[in-house]
Amino acid sequence: MKLSKKNLLSLIKENLNEMAMDFDTADRPDSELQGKLASGDTPLKKIPFPKTGKEPNQNFQELLASERYRQIVNNVRQYTNFQGTLSGSNMGDLMTIMYNAHNNIIRIESNHKEALEQLAIQLVKEEMGVGDEVEFDAKIIGANEIDKTDFNREQGPEENPDEVDVEGGDDEDGEGEQPTIDPENQEVEEELYIDLKDLDLERSKLSLINSIIQGASKRGHYMYQLVGDKLRELTGSNELYNDYGVMMAVNDANYWQFSPNIIQGASDSVAGKVKAEFPGDDETGEEGGEEGGEEEQKVKVIARGINFPVLIHELIKGVFEILGSYGQPGDYSNPQDRELYQRAQKLESTLEKEMWSLLLGPAIWDRIRGQFPDQVILENGKQLQNYMLMHIFQLPAKKFLVLMKEVISDSENGKRLMTDLMASIQQMFNQQDYEESLNQFNDELETMSDEVEPDDLKDFISGIPGISLSSDDDDDDYDIYKELGLDRPKE
């Protein structure tokens, strides 16, 4: 039999696809989910992730999925004692275990809701380093009591946009694909083309921020472990602690063991909801509301969850949404900047896309959190982390994506950049001159970024096994530090 070039390439691709994700056990996620990760055809496709070199066909989404799936399998084993092979076909036994735990949780919590709600607020404030500047409204309610009317849903199937280009230039030399412009509507179409380029960058930035928020707030599912003795004291139950672990572990596994279509079809069956309300934020972006005391000027986190761990998750997500609000482009009081952000929000912050942020967000957050300098675990470390994230989210879309690509690759450049950024913020924090210093920092960042040539953004990732990287050339470091407005560390 004579093989054509097309058939040969198809066979090679088929064989390569059998070794995409890395597995330590016989457990496997849903095959359709694996296929979407292998092709990169997910809503996170638009994010400029690092390139891997571990396997010829492996992309960074698969690498993140492999890291997260190992955690999923370990949690299921730890909390349920399940010894079978994790797969969609045998999830029935685990679902039964989860429902039994869920019913037991509802029964035990029913007489202690108010105390658990206050404990959740106290725990999140302590762990997130949040003071009285944020007001919390937290309630444990039934699943049928969650208001779903304002959920942002996609209007029909949507093609996943390609990865945005943060390394190329602006085609000033005339090279590259250009849009076809109708001469009769040239001014309108040129403005639309500029808007679409900006929108692609903002969508990519917002998609990554949403994944970071979901990944960081996932930790809330297991933060009940920090107050185990208090839970036993409040409820008088020794079962509740283990039931929480069972429910959270199996619930996380469901996202991996069923097809994306099934999960998205059940997306209305939510376990919690959160909203961050900002004072004076009306449709025009101008301050509104009545004049009054301090209470009216507070940001408010309104969280609802069907149980204690879910409520903590939603509260953490609300705090991170406050930090994420600093990612709004430009001046939100400017109608064009506000319209750009609202368009990105409508396209990216949907219930359907949230599934993918829940899947890969924890692995993304683990990589970012692993790059935080040691200072964040010392005194005031939690506040420093919040300031650091606020500043990172404030970066213009292109600079944000460049920095995050460096950081999540676990490169030496990323470590140095995060260390230098933390040192700057810590200095501002200690001098209690944060706002003035940050404004100066951002001014320098803006000036220096104007000097960066297109090639300065290329080949800058280094230092992680399994990722194809450029050499760590000292001269190239200068360009990265200039782009981010930082002084290069002294030898």
N, C-alpha and C positions, 0 to 999 in steps of 0.2 A: 504493500500500500504506500502510495506516494503522499507525503505530507506537504501541504502548501505552507507558505510562510505564515498565513493567517491561522491555520490549524495548529501549527507548532507553537506560536505565541499563545494561543488559547490554552493549550495543554500546560505550558510553562506557568501561565497565570493561575490555572486551576490548582496546580501542585503547590505554588507559593502561597495561595490563599489558605492552605491547610495549616500553615505555621505562623499565622498573623499575631494573635494575642499570645502572651506567655502564661502558662498554667503550671501550678505546682501540684495539682491534684487532678482527679478525673472529673471534677465538677466543671460544668460548662454553662455559660449564659445562653439565652435564646439565639438560634442560628440567624434569624433575620436581623437581630440587633448586632451580631458579630459582622454580618455582611455590610450593614450601614457604616459601622466603624471602619471596616477594611477599605471601603471605597471613600471614606471621609465625607459621605453624603449625609451630614447632620447640620442642624442650625449653627453649630460651632465651626463649620467649614470656613466661614468668613474671617476667623481669627488667624493672624499670622503666627502659628505655632512654630517652634523649632523643627528642623528636619532630623529624622532619626537615621541611623546607619546600622542598627542592630540586625535587621533583616531587610532584604531588598524591597519587600512590599509593605513593611510596617510603617505606619505614620504615627504622629505624636498622639493623636486621639486614642489609638490602640495601646500605646504605651501607658497613657493615663488610665485607660480602662483596665489594663492588666493590674496596675497598682491598686486600684480601687476594688476590683473584683476579689483579689486576695483578702482584703479586709472584710468584704461581705461574707465570704466563705468562713473565715475565722470566727466572725461574730455569730453566725448561725450555729456553728459547732459549739462555741463557748456557752451560748445562752439557752440553746434548746436541747443539747445532747444528741442531736440528730446525727446518725452515723451513715445514712444512705448517701447516694450520689446526688448532688444538687443539680436538678434539671427541671424544665417545665413540666415534664410528664409525671413527676412524683412530688409536686408541690402541694398535693391535696392533704397529705399528713401534716405538713408544716402549717398549712392554712388553718386546719382544725386546731392545732396547738395555739396559733396566734389568736383565733376567735375566742378560745377558752380563756386565754390571758386577758383579752380585751374585756370580756364580760366580767371577769373577776375584778379588773381595775375599776370599771364603772361602779360595781357594787361597793367596793371599799372606799372609793373617793367620794361617793355621793353625800356622805355626812361630814366631809372635811374640805369642801371646795374652797371656801373663803380662806382658810388657813393655808391651803396649798397654793392658792393664787398669790397670796402675800409672800410666801416662801419663794415662789418662782421669781417674783420681782426683785426680792432681796438678793437672790443668788445671781441673777443676771447683772444687776447693778455692781455687785462686788467683782464678778468675773470679767466684766466689760469695762470696769473703771469709769462708770457713769455716775454722776452726782445728781443733785436736785434740779439741774438745769433741764432735765428731761422728765416729763410726766408720763406715768405708765397706767394704762387701763387694761387689766388682764382678767379674763374670765374663762373658766372651764365650762363648756356647754356641750350639748348633744350635736351629733353630726348634722341632724336635720334643722338645727337652729342657725347654722352658718349661712350668712347672706351671700349668695353667689351672683346676684344681679349685676354687679359691677365688674365681674371678671372680664379681662380682655381676651377675647377669643379670635382666632384667625378666621378670616372669611374665605373658606375653601382651601384647597391644596396650594402650597406655595413652594416654588423652586428655591433651594438653598443657594444664596449668592456665593460666588467664588471668593477665595481668600483675598483680602485687600492687600495692596502693594505698599509697603512702608520702606522699601529699599530703592524703588525706582525714582526717576525725576519727574518733572512736570511736562515732559515732551516739548521743552522750549526749542529744541533743535528741529522740530518738525517730525521726528521719528515717532513710531508707535501708532496705534489705531486711534483715529479721531472720529468724532460723531459727525453724521451727515446733518447739516443745518439748512433748513428752508430759508432762502434769502428773504422771503416776505415776512418771516417771523424770526429773523436772526437774533434780535435783542432778547426776545423771550426765551428762545431755545438755548442761547449761550448761557443765560442766567440759570435755566433749568439744568444744563449740563454741569455747571459749577456746583449747584445744589446737590446733584446726585453723587458727585465725587465726595463732597463733604458728608453727605448722608451715609455713604458706604463706610467711611471711617468712623463716624459716630455710632453706626449700628454695630460695627466690630468692637468698638470700645465698650458699648453698653452690654453687648452679649458677654464679654469677658467679665465685666463688673457683676452682672447678674450671676454668673457662674461662681465668682468669688464669694458673693453674698450667700448663695445657697450652700456652697461648700463649707463656709465658716459656721453657718447656723446649724448645719447637720450635727455639729458637736453637741448641740443642745439636747439631742435625743438621749445622750448618755451622761449628761451632767447631774442627773439625779444621784449618781454614785458619790458625788461630793457631799451629799446631805443624807446619807443612808440612815444614820442614827436618828436624825431629826424626823425623817419620814416614819420610822417605826414609833417614835414618841408621839407624833401627831395622830397617826391612824391606828396604832395598836396592832398593826399587821406585820408579820414576817414574810408574807407571800408577795406583797406588792413590789418589793425591790426586784425580785426575780422576774415577775410578770412584766415589768417595764422592759427589761432586757429582751425577753422573748418577743414581745410585740414589736419593738423597734428593729430588732435584727431581721425578723421575717418580713416586715414591711419593706425594709431596704432591699431585701433579696427579690421581692416581687418585681421591682423595676428592672431587674436583670434577667429574670427567668421567664417573663412573658414578652410577646412581641411588642414593638413600639406602637402598633396600631391598637392593640388591646389596651395598653396602658393609657394611651391618649384618649381612647374611647371612654375610659372610666375616669377621666380627669376631673369630672364634676364631683366625684366622690372624694372630696377633700377632707382632711383631718384638722385643718387649721387655717387661719387667715390673719394677716396683719396689715395695718396701715399706719404710715407715719404722717402726721398732720403738722404743717409748718405755719406759724403765725403770719398773718398778713399776706398769704400767698393766694391772690385771686387771679383771674384770667389775664389780667394786664401785667402781672408781675409786680404790681405796686403794692405797697403796704396798705393793709386795710384793717377793719375791725375797730372796736371802740378803744379809746384811750383808757388806761387803767393800770392796775398793778402788775406785779411781776408774773402772776399766774397766766395772764393773757399772752405773754411773750414766750412761753415755753413751747418747745417742740413736744408733741404728744405721740406716744406709741400705743395704738389700740390693737390688742392681740386677743385672739380667740383660739382655743384648742380643745380637743375632745378629752385630753388627759394632761397630767402634769408634765411629762417629757415633751409632748407636742407643744404645750404652751410655752415652755422654755425655748424651744426651737423658734417659735414665732416671735418671741420677745427679742431674741438675739438677732433674728432677721430684721426686725424693725430698727434696732440700733444700727445695724450695718446699712440699712436703707438710708438712714440719716447721713452716715458717712458717704454713702454712694451718691447722695444728692449733690455733693461737691463735684461730681463728674459732669454736671451740666455744662455745655459748651458756651464760652463767651459770657456775655452779660444777659441773664435771664429776663431782665426788664426790656431788652432789645427784642422787638417782635420777630426779627429774622432768626436770632439765636434760639428764641423760645420755640418757634415753629420747627426748627431743625431738631431740637431735643424731643418735642412732642411727637414728631413723625418717627423718630428712632424708637421712642417708647412704644408707640402703637404697633410697630413692626416686630420689636424684639421682646418686649415684656408681656408675652402671651402665655396662657395656661399650657398650650401645646409645647412651646419651647422650654418651659420650666422643667419638663421631664429630663431633658438633656443636661441642663445645669445641675439637676440633682444627681445624675449619673456620674458626670465627670468633674463637677465642681469640687467635691471633697479632695480629689487627687491634686487639682490645681491649687487649692488652698494649702494643702500639706506642703507643696513645693514652695509656695510663697512664704508660708509661716516658717519653714526651715531656713529661709534666708534672712529672717529678722536677726539682728545682732543680739548679743547676750544682754544688752541693757534693758530689753523689754521684760526680763524676768526679775529685775531689781526694783528698788523703790520707785514708784511712779511709772513702772514699765507699761502698765495697761493704758495709762493716759498717753504715754509716748507712742504706743502702737496706734492708738486712735488718731493722733496728730499725723503720724506717718502715713496712714492710709488716706486721710483727708487730703494730704498734699499730693500723694500719688494719683488719687482720683481726679484732682484738679488739673493735672497735666493735660494739655491739648491732646486730641485723640492720637495723632501720629507719635508723639513723644511717649504717651502712655503705653502704646502698643510696643514700641521699641524697648522700653524699660521692662515691661512684663515678659517679653520674649526672652530677654537676657536673664531675668530672675528665674523664671520657671525652667530654664535650661540648666539651672544649678551651676552656672559657669563662675569662674573666678572673678570675671568682670562684674557679674551680678552681685556677688558677695561684697566686693569693694564698693560698688555704687550704693547698696543698701546701708552699708556701714557708714559711708560718708553722709548720706542723707539723714540717718539717725543722729549722727554727731551734730549736724547743723540744727536739727529740731531739738535735740537735747540742750544745746546751748541756748536756743531761744527760750525753751521751757524753763531752764534754771534762771535765766536773766529776767524772766517775766516780761519780755519784750517780744513776744511771739508774733503778734500781728505785724509790727513794723519790720521785723527781720524777715518774715515770710514774704512780705510785699517786695522787699529788696531782692530776695532770692528769686522770686518770679520774674522781676524786671531783668535780672542778669540772665536768667534762663531764656527769656524772649530775645534779648540782644544776641546771645551766643548762638541760638538756634538758627537765626537768620544767616549766620556765616557758614552753616554746614552745607557741604556739597552733597549731591545724591549718592556718590560712591562711599561717603563716610558712614552710611548706614549698612553697608554690605559686610558680610563675613565677620561678624563680631561675636558670635557665640563660641564659647570654648569651655572645655574642662569636664564634660560628663560622659561616662562610659555609655555607649549605645546611641550617641548623637553625633552626627557628622558635623565637625566644626572646623573653623579656620585656625591657623596658628595664632597663638596669643602674642601678637606683636605689640611691643610697648608703644610704638608710634600710633597704632590704631586706637589705643586706649584714650589718647588725647581727644579724639573725635567724639567718643562716647561721652566722656566727661563734659566736653563743651556742649553737646546736645542736651544734656540734662542740667546744665548750669552749675556744675560742681567743679571744684579745684581738684586736680589730679593729686593723689596721695604722694607724699615725699618718699624717696627711696630710703 
